[in-house]
Structures are given as structure tokens and as C-alpha cells.
Amino acid sequence: MKRWKIGALVCAIVACACLVLAGCQPQSYTPEAKEPTVSASALGQPGTLRVGVNSASAPLAGQTASSARIVGIDVDVAAYLADQLGCKVEIVDVGTEPEKALKNKTVDIVLGVDASDTDTNFWKSSTYLDTSVALFGTANESAIPTTDSKPKIAAQASSKSSWRVTNLFGEDSLVVQGDLKSAFDALSSGSARYVAADAVIGTYVAFSSGDNDKIVALLQDPTGYCAAVDSSNTELQGAISSAMDKLVNGGMMSIIEEKWLGTTLNLNSITVVKAPVAETPAATTEAAEGEGEGGEAAEGEEAPAETEGGEAAAATEG
């Protein structure tokens, strides 16, 4: 009896399949909407998570040439976070003013915020993507340059990367280029041994070009990108914190990185090139008292206000 029931079920499935093949159209499937896990008061638009991005910072976010649609790592991250909160997602281009967008309540959160930036008045989540000023070499490059080795390093003019090269290796090491693609071309031609660039942007450019160039060292301690939420919105902070933990530890972030970068970035295991600390003359009174740490102060100086905007623009997906 049991065998007959199974056989009948198989026949029924086959019959249904035949009907479909004969021209019957299956009904469309619309997934059931999730219930929001945050209250309406925590969002500017109930049921919708409005996510701010900078559309000039590809591959985090950039506009396609054909439709001007915003795509990128942060767009995929936004979709995941919204799904975890049971919300729809709306992408808003806030440029380089995340604090203004949060203050004016035009967005609920902003992605692509540098976790190392301390001059902010908003809450920041844990990081979801590593970054740093990185030194790229060809696939066969294994040598890590020292600060006195005078290596030729290509970098985009007036960028944070070019400033870091001159700060560590001197102006003679810098091979100035108009954009990041030209810098990688200099690496391919042999006119430069390395390229200095933002780790994320550089990896994206190398991957998009089909090159096997790789990160061989970092020129500063790694930091990362995080989400920003208004400091008073504690409910949304908690929800984003939980969703971000699932994004990173659940494996979805690795999938997003593989999609856009061809690999995952784990910069904490990569050597950081640092300037040597100047020795303090032992004979001076200041040295005996533990003063005169001018070398360390010089190493800790802030970079000029130039950004990697040109690098990001050159990396925008076409």
C-alpha cells in the first residue's frame, strides 16, 4: 500500500511536469514580506532602511555608465542589512558628507565610513571591510622594501597614497601618475616596481584588469570601513550591530568581496612598513628624562587633506 502511494505521487509529479511542458504557465512566486525587526520610530520611513553611500568611491559604490545605477560593495551590504532588519532598502548618494546626511535625517545609516576617523559625532559599527594604504607588486614580487632602499613606487598624484610614499621613502621614490590605472600600467611596464594605493580600490582595479598583481606590504596600520548611525538612535545602532556581526561572521561578506575584488581582504597578517624611530642622544638631559621623541612625533603626523577620490573615480565600473 505504501509503495502504491509513492508510485501515485511520482505519477502526479510527472503529470504536472508534462502540463508545464505542454504550455501551462506556472504562477509567479512573490516572497512573503518580512516583519521589520525595528520600530517605525527608528526609521525615517517605516519599513524602509535608507542607506547613504558615496557614489564616487567605487568599488564601494559607483554609477554604471549605461544607466547611472549605483552599484558596488556597499550596495550589496545595504541589501543584506535591510533584509536582516526585515525592511526594504533605499540607496541614497550622500557624497563625502555622512554626518550631514544623518543630522538632516535624509538617511538612516551611512556605509563606507573610515573607522579610523575620530573627528565624528555619530555612532560607528564594527568594521565590515579591511582597508589601508597598500603596496602592490606583480605576481612574482616577494620582496618588501625598506625605507632606505629607494624603490620606485607609482601612485596617483595628490593622493593619500602618494603622500605616504614620500613620507616613508622620500620624493625620489615616487613615480607620479595621473590616475590609478596608469600607476598599474607603470608596474606592468617595469617603470615602477610597486604601486601604492588604497587596498580596496587597488585590488578592484587589478582584478578588473585581469592582472595578478597582489598586495605585498602595507604603508600604514590597517583600519576598515564601517556603518554610521545617528548617535541618538540607540535602537537602530543595536539592530545594525547585530546584522553586521551576521554579515561578517556568517560568510556573506566574503561572498561580496569575492564578487567585487576576486578575493577576500585580510590585512592584519600583512607586513606594515614603518619609518624607523629616531634615536634620542643619550648624553642630553632631555633623553635622561624620557623627552626628545621627535622621531615618533614625525611618524605620527597627519596626512594632508587629499583623498583617494581620483583613484575611486578611475575605478568606477563602466
SERO-4910 file (N, C-alpha, C, O; in steps of 0.05 Angstrom, whole numbers):
BEGIN
 pado doro    nc1    nc2    nc3   cac1   cac2   cac3    cc1    cc2    cc3    oc1    oc2    oc3
  Met    A     17    -24      0      0      0      0     17     25      0     12     44    -15
  Lys    A     39     24     17     56     47     18     71     51     -8     74     74    -17
  Arg    A     80     29    -21     93     31    -47     75     43    -68     84     58    -85
  Trp    A     49     37    -67     29     47    -86     26     77    -83     25     92   -103
  Lys    A     25     86    -58     22    114    -54     46    130    -64     42    151    -76
  Ile    A     70    119    -60     94    133    -71     93    134   -101    100    154   -113
  Gly    A     85    111   -113     83    110   -142     63    130   -153     68    143   -173
  Ala    A     40    132   -139     20    150   -148     29    179   -146     23    196   -163
  Leu    A     45    185   -125     55    212   -121     75    219   -144     74    241   -154
  Val    A     92    199   -151    111    204   -173     96    209   -199    104    227   -214
  Cys    A     75    194   -204     59    197   -228     47    225   -229     45    238   -250
  Ala    A     37    234   -206     25    260   -205     45    282   -211     38    301   -225
  Ile    A     70    279   -200     90    299   -205     97    300   -235    100    321   -247
  Val    A    100    276   -247    106    274   -276     84    286   -292     90    300   -312
  Ala    A     59    281   -284     36    292   -299     37    323   -298     32    336   -318
  Cys    A     43    334   -275     44    363   -272     67    374   -290     63    395   -302
  Ala    A     89    360   -290    112    369   -307    104    368   -336    112    386   -351
  Cys    A     89    348   -344     80    347   -372     62    370   -379     64    380   -401
  Leu    A     44    378   -361     27    400   -365     43    426   -370     36    442   -387
  Val    A     64    429   -354     81    453   -356     94    453   -383     95    473   -397
  Leu    A    105    429   -391    119    427   -417    100    431   -440    108    440   -462
  Ala    A     74    425   -435     54    428   -456     45    457   -460     31    463   -479
  Gly    A     54    474   -442     47    502   -446     34    516   -422     29    540   -423
  Cys    A     28    501   -401     16    513   -377     37    531   -364     59    521   -359
  Gln    A     31    556   -357     50    574   -345     48    572   -315     26    576   -303
  Pro    A     70    567   -301     69    566   -272     64    594   -260     72    614   -272
  Gln    A     51    595   -238     46    620   -225     71    633   -214     89    619   -204
  Ser    A     73    659   -216     97    673   -206     98    672   -176     77    671   -163
  Tyr    A    122    672   -165    125    670   -136    136    696   -125    156    707   -134
  Thr    A    122    706   -106    130    731    -93    136    724    -64    118    716    -49
  Pro    A    161    728    -55    168    720    -28    152    737     -8    146    760    -12
  Glu    A    145    724     14    129    738     35    146    759     48    169    755     56
  Ala    A    134    783     51    149    805     63    154    799     93    137    788    107
  Lys    A    178    806    101    186    801    129    175    824    147    170    846    138
  Glu    A    171    817    172    163    837    191    188    852    200    207    840    208
  Pro    A    187    879    199    210    894    209    217    887    237    200    884    254
  Thr    A    243    886    243    253    879    269    259    905    285    268    903    308
  Val    A    255    928    273    259    953    287    233    969    286    218    966    267
  Ser    A    228    985    306    203   1000    307    203   1022    285    224   1030    275
  Ala    A    179   1032    279    176   1053    258    191   1078    267    200   1093    249
  Ser    A    192   1083    292    205   1108    302    235   1108    298    248   1129    299
  Ala    A    247   1084    293    276   1082    289    284   1087    261    308   1089    254
  Leu    A    264   1089    243    270   1093    214    256   1119    205    234   1126    214
  Gly    A    268   1132    186    256   1156    175    231   1150    159    212   1165    159
  Gln    A    231   1127    146    208   1117    131    202   1089    141    217   1070    135
  Pro    A    180   1084    155    174   1058    166    176   1036    145    164   1038    124
  Gly    A    190   1015    152    193    992    134    214    995    113    218    976     97
  Thr    A    229   1017    112    250   1022     92    275   1031    106    275   1049    122
  Leu    A    297   1017    100    324   1026    110    337   1043     88    344   1033     67
  Arg    A    340   1069     94    353   1087     75    383   1088     81    391   1096    102
  Val    A    398   1079     61    427   1075     65    442   1096     48    439   1097     24
  Gly    A    459   1111     61    476   1131     47    502   1119     38    514   1104     53
  Val    A    510   1125     14    536   1116      3    548   1139    -12    535   1160    -17
  Asn    A    573   1136    -19    587   1156    -35    591   1144    -63    607   1126    -67
  Ser    A    576   1153    -83    576   1141   -109    601   1147   -125    605   1137   -148
  Ala    A    620   1162   -113    646   1168   -126    668   1152   -114    691   1159   -117
  Ser    A    661   1130   -100    681   1114    -86    681   1085    -94    682   1067    -77
  Ala    A    679   1080   -120    680   1052   -129    706   1038   -120    727   1051   -120
  Pro    A    705   1013   -113    682    994   -116    663    994    -93    644    978    -93
  Leu    A    666   1012    -73    647   1013    -51    620   1020    -63    599   1008    -57
  Ala    A    619   1041    -79    595   1050    -93    603   1066   -117    620   1084   -116
  Gly    A    591   1061   -140    596   1075   -164    573   1073   -183    556   1056   -180
  Gln    A    571   1091   -202    549   1091   -221    557   1078   -247    579   1082   -258
  Thr    A    539   1061   -257    544   1048   -283    542   1068   -305    526   1087   -304
  Ala    A    558   1065   -326    558   1084   -348    532   1083   -364    523   1103   -375
  Ser    A    520   1059   -366    496   1056   -383    471   1067   -370    454   1079   -384
  Ser    A    468   1063   -344    442   1071   -331    445   1090   -308    425   1098   -296
  Ala    A    470   1096   -300    475   1113   -277    465   1100   -251    461   1114   -231
  Arg    A    460   1074   -252    451   1060   -229    474   1056   -209    496   1050   -218
  Ile    A    469   1060   -183    490   1057   -164    494   1028   -156    475   1015   -148
  Val    A    518   1018   -159    524    990   -153    550    990   -137    565   1010   -136
  Gly    A    556    967   -125    581    965   -111    579    948    -85    558    938    -78
  Ile    A    602    946    -71    603    931    -47    583    941    -26    568    926    -14
  Asp    A    582    968    -22    564    979     -2    535    975     -9    518    973      9
  Val    A    528    974    -35    501    970    -43    492    941    -36    470    937    -26
  Asp    A    510    922    -40    505    894    -32    503    891     -2    486    877      8
  Val    A    520    905     12    519    905     42    493    917     51    481    906     70
  Ala    A    485    939     39    460    952     47    436    933     43    418    932     60
  Ala    A    436    918     21    414    900     16    413    878     37    391    871     46
  Tyr    A    436    868     45    437    847     66    427    858     93    411    845    106
  Leu    A    436    882    100    428    893    126    398    898    127    385    893    147
  Ala    A    388    909    105    359    914    104    343    888    106    322    887    120
  Asp    A    353    867     93    339    841     95    339    831    124    319    820    133
  Gln    A    362    834    138    363    825    165    344    841    183    334    830    203
  Leu    A    339    866    176    320    883    192    292    880    183    273    892    194
  Gly    A    287    863    162    260    859    152    250    883    137    226    889    138
  Cys    A    267    898    124    260    924    111    266    923     82    282    907     72
  Lys    A    253    942     67    262    948     40    287    965     42    293    975     64
  Val    A    302    968     20    326    984     20    324   1006      0    314   1003    -22
  Glu    A    333   1030      8    335   1053    -10    363   1064     -9    373   1070     13
  Ile    A    376   1066    -32    404   1076    -33    403   1106    -39    390   1115    -58
  Val    A    418   1121    -23    419   1150    -26    448   1158    -28    465   1151    -12
  Asp    A    455   1174    -49    482   1184    -52    486   1208    -34    474   1229    -38
  Val    A    503   1205    -14    508   1227      5    536   1239      1    544   1257     16
  Gly    A    550   1230    -19    577   1240    -25    596   1236     -1    597   1214     10
  Thr    A    610   1257      5    630   1255     27    620   1268     52    636   1276     69
  Glu    A    594   1271     56    583   1284     79    564   1266     95    540   1272     96
  Pro    A    574   1244    106    556   1226    121    544   1239    145    520   1234    152
  Glu    A    559   1255    159    548   1268    184    525   1286    178    505   1287    192
  Lys    A    528   1301    156    506   1320    148    481   1304    141    459   1312    149
  Ala    A    484   1282    126    461   1266    118    447   1254    142    422   1253    143
  Leu    A    462   1245    162    450   1234    186    436   1255    202    414   1251    213
  Lys    A    449   1279    205    438   1301    220    412   1311    208    393   1317    222
  Asn    A    411   1312    181    387   1322    167    366   1300    164    344   1305    153
  Lys    A    373   1275    172    355   1253    172    346   1246    143    323   1237    139
  Thr    A    363   1250    124    358   1241     97    364   1212     93    356   1199     74
  Val    A    379   1200    112    385   1172    112    384   1161    140    385   1177    159
  Asp    A    382   1135    143    382   1122    169    410   1114    177    418   1116    201
  Ile    A    426   1104    158    453   1096    162    470   1105    139    460   1111    117
  Val    A    496   1106    143    515   1111    121    537   1089    121    547   1082    143
  Leu    A    543   1078     98    564   1058     95    589   1071     83    588   1093     72
  Gly    A    611   1056     85    636   1066     74    650   1087     91    666   1102     81
  Val    A    644   1087    117    657   1106    135    683   1095    146    683   1072    155
  Asp    A    704   1110    145    730   1101    155    730   1099    186    725   1119    199
  Ala    A    734   1076    196    733   1071    224    754   1086    240    751   1092    263
  Ser    A    776   1094    226    798   1108    240    793   1138    242    809   1152    256
  Asp    A    772   1147    230    766   1176    231    754   1182    258    731   1174    264
  Thr    A    768   1197    275    759   1204    302    744   1230    303    732   1236    324
  Asp    A    745   1246    282    732   1272    282    703   1270    273    696   1281    252
  Thr    A    687   1254    288    660   1250    280    642   1252    305    651   1250    328
  Asn    A    616   1256    300    596   1258    322    574   1238    318    551   1243    326
  Phe    A    580   1215    306    560   1194    303    571   1167    313    595   1164    316
  Trp    A    552   1149    317    560   1122    326    571   1106    302    561   1109    279
  Lys    A    591   1090    307    603   1074    286    601   1044    293    606   1037    316
  Ser    A    595   1028    274    593    999    278    621    986    278    641   1000    273
  Ser    A    622    960    282    647    946    277    653    946    247    634    951    231
  Thr    A    677    941    239    684    943    210    674    918    195    673    896    206
  Tyr    A    668    923    170    659    900    153    678    895    130    676    875    116
  Leu    A    698    914    126    717    911    104    743    924    111    744    947    119
  Asp    A    765    909    109    792    919    116    801    940     95    793    938     72
  Thr    A    817    959    103    830    977     85    856    988     96    861    985    120
  Ser    A    872    999     79    897   1012     87    910   1023     62    900   1018     40
  Val    A    931   1038     64    948   1044     41    965   1020     37    982   1013     54
  Ala    A    962   1008     13    976    982      8    997    986    -14    995   1004    -31
  Leu    A   1017    968    -14   1038    968    -34   1033    943    -51   1034    920    -41
  Phe    A   1028    947    -77   1022    925    -95   1047    919   -112   1062    936   -119
  Gly    A   1051    893   -117   1072    884   -135   1061    864   -154   1038    856   -152
  Thr    A   1077    855   -173   1069    835   -192   1066    808   -178   1074    805   -155
  Ala    A   1055    789   -192   1051    762   -180   1076    749   -170   1076    734   -152
  Asn    A   1099    756   -183   1125    744   -175   1140    760   -155   1161    752   -146
  Glu    A   1129    783   -147   1143    800   -128   1139    790    -99   1117    785    -90
  Ser    A   1161    786    -85   1160    777    -57   1176    795    -38   1172    793    -14
  Ala    A   1193    813    -49   1209    830    -32   1193    852    -20   1177    865    -34
  Ile    A   1197    857      5   1185    880     19   1206    902     22   1226    897     35
  Pro    A   1202    925     10   1222    946     11   1226    958     39   1208    960     55
  Thr    A   1251    966     44   1257    980     68   1256   1010     62   1256   1018     39
  Thr    A   1254   1026     82   1251   1055     78   1275   1068     65   1274   1090     55
  Asp    A   1299   1055     67   1323   1066     55   1331   1052     29   1354   1056     20
  Ser    A   1314   1035     17   1321   1020     -7   1315   1035    -32   1322   1026    -54
  Lys    A   1302   1058    -31   1297   1076    -54   1282   1061    -76   1289   1063   -100
  Pro    A   1260   1047    -70   1245   1033    -91   1229   1053   -107   1221   1074    -97
  Lys    A   1223   1046   -132   1206   1063   -149   1177   1054   -145   1170   1031   -151
  Ile    A   1161   1073   -135   1133   1066   -128   1115   1086   -143   1116   1110   -139
  Ala    A   1097   1075   -159   1078   1091   -174   1053   1096   -157   1044   1079   -142
  Ala    A   1043   1120   -158   1019   1128   -143   1006   1151   -156   1019   1167   -171
  Gln    A    980   1154   -152    965   1176   -163    974   1202   -150    978   1204   -126
  Ala    A    976   1223   -166    985   1249   -156    965   1260   -135    941   1257   -138
  Ser    A    976   1274   -115    960   1288    -95    940   1269    -80    919   1278    -72
  Ser    A    948   1244    -76    931   1225    -61    944   1219    -35    968   1225    -30
  Lys    A    929   1207    -18    939   1198      8    962   1178      4    981   1177     19
  Ser    A    959   1161    -17    979   1141    -22   1006   1154    -30   1027   1145    -21
  Ser    A   1005   1174    -48   1030   1187    -56   1043   1202    -33   1067   1202    -31
  Trp    A   1027   1213    -15   1038   1226      8   1052   1206     26   1073   1212     37
  Arg    A   1040   1183     29   1052   1162     46   1078   1152     35   1097   1147     50
  Val    A   1080   1150      8   1105   1142     -5   1127   1162      1   1149   1154     10
  Thr    A   1122   1188     -3   1143   1208      1   1150   1210     31   1173   1215     38
  Asn    A   1131   1205     48   1136   1206     77   1154   1184     86   1171   1188    104
  Leu    A   1151   1160     74   1167   1137     83   1192   1133     67   1213   1126     78
  Phe    A   1191   1138     41   1214   1131     23   1228   1155     11   1250   1153      0
  Gly    A   1216   1179     13   1227   1203      0   1216   1208    -27   1205   1190    -40
  Glu    A   1219   1233    -36   1207   1241    -62   1219   1227    -85   1205   1223   -106
  Asp    A   1244   1219    -83   1257   1205   -106   1244   1178   -112   1247   1168   -135
  Ser    A   1231   1166    -93   1218   1140    -98   1191   1142   -111   1182   1123   -123
  Leu    A   1179   1166   -110   1152   1169   -121   1152   1172   -151   1165   1189   -162
  Val    A   1137   1155   -165   1132   1156   -193   1103   1166   -197   1084   1151   -196
  Val    A   1100   1192   -201   1074   1205   -202   1058   1197   -227   1069   1197   -249
  Gln    A   1033   1190   -223   1015   1183   -246    989   1198   -243    981   1206   -222
  Gly    A    976   1202   -266    952   1217   -266    928   1203   -254    910   1216   -243
  Asp    A    928   1176   -256    906   1161   -244    917   1133   -236    940   1127   -242
  Leu    A    900   1118   -223    909   1092   -213    914   1072   -235    933   1056   -232
  Lys    A    899   1073   -256    904   1054   -278    931   1058   -290    946   1039   -296
  Ser    A    939   1084   -293    965   1090   -303    987   1080   -284   1009   1072   -293
  Ala    A    981   1081   -259   1001   1071   -239   1005   1041   -242   1028   1032   -241
  Phe    A    984   1026   -247    987    997   -251    999    991   -278   1013    971   -281
  Asp    A    995   1009   -298   1008   1006   -324   1039   1009   -320   1054    995   -333
  Ala    A   1047   1028   -303   1075   1032   -297   1087   1007   -284   1110   1000   -289
  Leu    A   1071    994   -268   1081    969   -255   1085    947   -277   1104    933   -276
  Ser    A   1066    945   -295   1067    925   -316   1091    930   -335   1104    911   -344
  Ser    A   1096    956   -341   1118    962   -359   1146    961   -347   1166    960   -361
  Gly    A   1147    960   -320   1172    959   -307   1184    986   -299   1205    987   -288
  Ser    A   1169   1008   -305   1179   1034   -298   1175   1040   -268   1185   1059   -258
  Ala    A   1160   1023   -255   1157   1024   -226   1157    995   -215   1147    977   -229
  Arg    A   1168    991   -192   1169    964   -181   1144    958   -164   1136    935   -161
  Tyr    A   1132    980   -153   1108    977   -137   1088    998   -144   1094   1017   -157
  Val    A   1063    993   -135   1042   1013   -136   1031   1017   -108   1026    998    -93
  Ala    A   1028   1042   -100   1016   1049    -74    987   1058    -79    982   1076    -95
  Ala    A    968   1045    -65    940   1052    -69    924   1042    -45    933   1026    -30
  Asp    A    900   1053    -43    881   1042    -24    878   1013    -29    875   1005    -52
  Ala    A    878    996     -8    878    967    -11    853    957    -27    855    940    -44
  Val    A    830    969    -20    805    960    -33    805    969    -62    799    953    -80
  Ile    A    810    995    -67    809   1005    -94    830    992   -112    824    985   -135
  Gly    A    854    990   -102    876    977   -117    870    948   -124    875    940   -147
  Thr    A    859    933   -105    852    905   -110    831    904   -132    831    886   -149
  Tyr    A    812    922   -131    790    922   -151    801    929   -179    793    916   -198
  Val    A    818    948   -181    829    956   -207    846    933   -218    843    926   -242
  Ala    A    862    920   -202    878    897   -211    861    874   -220    866    862   -240
  Phe    A    840    869   -205    821    847   -211    806    853   -237    803    835   -254
  Ser    A    796    877   -239    781    885   -263    797    884   -288    787    879   -310
  Ser    A    823    890   -285    842    890   -308    851    862   -316    864    858   -336
  Gly    A    845    842   -299    854    815   -304    883    810   -297    895    790   -304
  Asp    A    895    829   -282    923    826   -273    925    809   -248    905    806   -233
  Asn    A    948    797   -244    952    781   -220    968    797   -199    980    785   -181
  Asp    A    968    823   -201    982    840   -181    970    835   -154    946    829   -151
  Lys    A    988    836   -133    979    829   -106    990    849    -86   1009    864    -92
  Ile    A    979    849    -62    989    865    -40   1013    851    -28   1011    828    -20
  Val    A   1036    866    -27   1060    854    -15   1066    866     13   1081    854     29
  Ala    A   1055    890     18   1060    903     44   1040    925     47   1026    933     29
  Leu    A   1039    936     72   1022    959     78   1040    982     86   1061    979     96
  Leu    A   1030   1007     80   1045   1030     87   1033   1045    112   1042   1066    119
  Gln    A   1014   1032    124   1003   1042    149    988   1019    162    980   1000    149
  Asp    A    983   1022    188    968   1001    202    940    999    190    927   1019    183
  Pro    A    929    974    186    903    971    174    881    982    191    882    981    215
  Thr    A    861    992    177    836   1001    190    813    987    175    817    965    165
  Gly    A    790   1000    173    768    987    159    745   1006    155    744   1028    166
  Tyr    A    726    997    139    701   1012    134    679   1001    152    677    978    158
  Cys    A    662   1020    161    641   1013    180    615   1028    173    615   1044    154
  Ala    A    594   1023    187    569   1037    184    566   1058    205    576   1055    227
  Ala    A    553   1080    198    549   1102    216    519   1106    221    503   1104    202
  Val    A    511   1111    246    484   1116    253    483   1140    272    502   1145    287
  Asp    A    461   1155    271    459   1178    288    463   1170    317    453   1149    326
  Ser    A    478   1186    332    486   1178    359    462   1175    378    465   1162    399
  Ser    A    439   1187    372    416   1185    390    398   1161    383    380   1155    399
  Asn    A    402   1148    361    385   1126    352    396   1099    362    407   1084    347
  Thr    A    393   1095    388    404   1071    400    391   1045    391    405   1024    389
  Glu    A    366   1046    384    352   1021    375    364   1012    348    370    989    345
  Leu    A    367   1031    330    379   1024    304    408   1016    307    417    998    292
  Gln    A    422   1028    325    450   1020    329    452    991    337    468    976    326
  Gly    A    435    982    355    435    954    363    428    935    341    440    914    338
  Ala    A    408    943    325    400    926    302    421    924    281    426    902    271
  Ile    A    435    946    275    456    946    255    480    930    265    493    916    250
  Ser    A    486    933    291    508    918    303    504    888    300    523    874    293
  Ser    A    480    879    306    474    851    304    475    841    275    486    820    270
  Ala    A    464    856    257    463    849    229    492    849    217    498    832    201
  Met    A    508    868    226    535    870    216    552    845    225    569    835    211
  Asp    A    547    836    250    560    813    260    553    788    243    571    772    238
  Lys    A    528    785    236    520    763    219    532    765    191    540    745    179
  Leu    A    533    789    181    545    794    154    574    784    153    581    770    134
  Val    A    589    791    173    618    785    173    623    756    181    637    741    167
  Asn    A    611    748    203    617    721    214    601    699    201    608    675    204
  Gly    A    580    706    187    564    686    173    573    679    146    563    661    133
  Gly    A    593    694    136    605    687    110    595    703     86    607    702     64
  Met    A    574    719     90    563    734     67    582    756     58    584    761     34
  Met    A    597    768     77    616    789     69    638    778     51    647    791     32
  Ser    A    646    754     56    667    741     40    657    737     11    672    741     -8
  Ile    A    631    730      9    619    727    -18    618    753    -33    624    754    -57
  Ile    A    611    775    -19    610    801    -32    638    810    -40    641    821    -62
  Glu    A    658    806    -23    686    813    -30    695    797    -55    708    809    -73
  Glu    A    690    771    -55    698    755    -78    685    765   -104    697    765   -125
  Lys    A    660    774   -102    646    784   -125    660    809   -137    663    811   -161
  Trp    A    667    828   -120    677    853   -130    708    855   -131    719    870   -147
  Leu    A    722    839   -114    751    841   -113    765    816   -122    789    817   -126
  Gly    A    750    795   -126    763    770   -134    776    755   -111    787    733   -116
  Thr    A    775    766    -88    788    754    -64    777    767    -39    762    787    -41
  Thr    A    784    757    -16    777    769      9    801    784     20    824    774     16
  Leu    A    797    806     33    819    821     44    822    815     74    804    821     90
  Asn    A    846    805     82    853    802    110    880    815    114    900    802    111
  Leu    A    879    841    120    904    856    121    919    854    147    942    862    148
  Asn    A    907    842    167    921    840    193    945    822    192    962    823    210
  Ser    A    948    805    172    970    786    170    992    796    152   1012    782    147
  Ile    A    989    821    141   1008    831    121   1028    851    135   1019    866    152
  Thr    A   1053    850    128   1074    866    140   1068    896    135   1061    904    113
  Val    A   1072    912    156   1069    941    154   1097    954    153   1113    950    171
  Val    A   1102    969    132   1128    984    130   1125   1010    146   1107   1026    141
  Lys    A   1143   1014    165   1142   1038    181   1169   1052    181   1190   1039    179
  Ala    A   1169   1078    185   1193   1093    186   1207   1087    212   1194   1084    233
  Pro    A   1234   1085    212   1249   1079    237   1246   1102    256   1245   1125    248
  Val    A   1244   1096    282   1242   1116    303   1269   1128    307   1289   1114    312
  Ala    A   1271   1155    307   1296   1169    311   1306   1164    339   1291   1166    358
  Glu    A   1332   1157    341   1344   1152    367   1349   1179    382   1356   1199    369
  Thr    A   1345   1179    408   1349   1203    424   1378   1202    435   1386   1183    447
  Pro    A   1393   1224    431   1421   1224    442   1421   1219    472   1407   1232    487
  Ala    A   1437   1199    480   1437   1191    508   1449   1212    526   1444   1212    550
  Ala    A   1466   1230    514   1481   1249    531   1464   1272    540   1472   1287    558
  Thr    A   1440   1276    528   1425   1300    534   1408   1296    559   1400   1274    565
  Thr    A   1402   1318    573   1385   1317    596   1357   1308    589   1344   1294    603
  Glu    A   1348   1318    565   1321   1311    556   1318   1281    553   1297   1269    559
  Ala    A   1339   1268    542   1338   1239    538   1336   1225    565   1322   1205    568
  Ala    A   1351   1235    584   1351   1222    611   1324   1224    623   1316   1207    639
  Glu    A   1309   1245    616   1282   1249    628   1260   1237    611   1237   1240    616
  Gly    A   1269   1223    589   1249   1210    573   1236   1228    552   1215   1222    541
  Glu    A   1248   1252    546   1237   1270    527   1252   1267    500   1267   1249    496
  Gly    A   1247   1286    483   1260   1287    457   1252   1265    438   1269   1255    423
  Glu    A   1226   1258    437   1216   1237    419   1207   1248    393   1185   1242    383
  Gly    A   1224   1266    382   1216   1279    357   1211   1260    334   1194   1265    317
  Gly    A   1226   1238    333   1223   1219    311   1196   1206    311   1183   1203    290
  Glu    A   1186   1199    335   1160   1187    337   1138   1207    330   1118   1200    317
  Ala    A   1142   1232    338   1122   1252    331   1120   1256    301   1098   1260    291
  Ala    A   1143   1256    288   1142   1259    259   1128   1236    246   1113   1240    226
  Glu    A   1131   1212    256   1118   1189    244   1088   1191    248   1072   1180    232
  Gly    A   1079   1204    269   1051   1206    275   1037   1229    263   1013   1234    268
  Glu    A   1051   1245    246   1038   1268    234   1015   1260    216   1015   1238    204
  Glu    A    995   1277    214    972   1272    198    979   1278    169    994   1296    162
  Ala    A    966   1262    151    969   1266    122    954   1291    114    935   1299    128
  Pro    A    961   1303     91    945   1326     81    917   1317     75    910   1293     76
  Ala    A    900   1336     69    872   1331     66    865   1317     40    841   1310     35
  Glu    A    884   1313     22    878   1300     -3    866   1272      2    874   1258     21
  Thr    A    848   1264    -15    836   1238    -12    842   1221    -37    856   1230    -55
  Glu    A    832   1196    -36    836   1178    -59    813   1181    -78    807   1162    -93
  Gly    A    799   1204    -79    776   1207    -96    782   1201   -125    766   1189   -139
  Gly    A    806   1210   -135    813   1205   -163    816   1175   -168    808   1165   -189
  Glu    A    828   1161   -149    831   1132   -151    803   1119   -154    799   1102   -170
  Ala    A    785   1128   -136    758   1116   -137    745   1122   -163    731   1105   -174
  Ala    A    748   1147   -173    735   1154   -198    745   1137   -221    730   1129   -238
  Ala    A    771   1132   -221    783   1116   -242    774   1087   -240    775   1072   -260
  Ala    A    766   1079   -216    758   1051   -213    728   1046   -218    719   1024   -217
  Thr    A    713   1068   -223    684   1065   -226    677   1046   -248    688   1047   -270
  Glu    A    659   1028   -242    651   1007   -262    637   1020   -286    619   1036   -282
  Gly    A    646   1013   -309    635   1024   -333    612   1007   -344    601   1014   -365
***
